[in-house]
Amino acid sequence: MRLNCGIKPELLSDEHLFAEQRELKMLPSLYKRIGDSSLNKCPETFKLGSGHMLFFVYKPNYTYNRYNLVYNECIKRGYKIENESFRWTDAYGEAFLKHPDYVESGNEKQILIDRITTKILKSPKQFFHYNHKQISKSDLIEKLKSMGQ
């Protein structure tokens, strides 16, 4: 599951933006299935890999707001997608109130910039897309890294 916390959606390639938009919607569905049954297994701090999804499933306010930022960036770029923010209210209901909001520490941004950079470099693609236009791997990495400064 991709959730690029700390990275402004307007800096993401079209591919990364769409992946995050698609995968964020998995969180309400997961919460609907497990409820608070795994709350005691939830990592206390942000992490990648095992526990990443569980960490964010109990941050409905943050993920709802992040989904809307990502959705709005997709619309701004001219993509026609459905707004599915209703999934959060359907799945969480009053649980929105009992789970604390998440405040980014700032460490997440660099961790994710490094991870995305590695994935871009390992990708067999010669280029990515940004706002419907081709962008080289090096230009995309530069865009992400300039945001990290």
Secondary structure, 3 states (H helix, E strand, C coil): CCCCCCCCHHHCCHHHHHHHHHHHCHHHHHHHHHCCCCHHHCCCCCCCCCCHHHHHHCCHHHHHHHHHHHHHHHHHCCCCCCCCCHHHHHHHCCHHHHCCCCCCCCHHHHHHHHHHHHHHHHCCCCEEEECCEEEEHHHHHHHHHHHCC
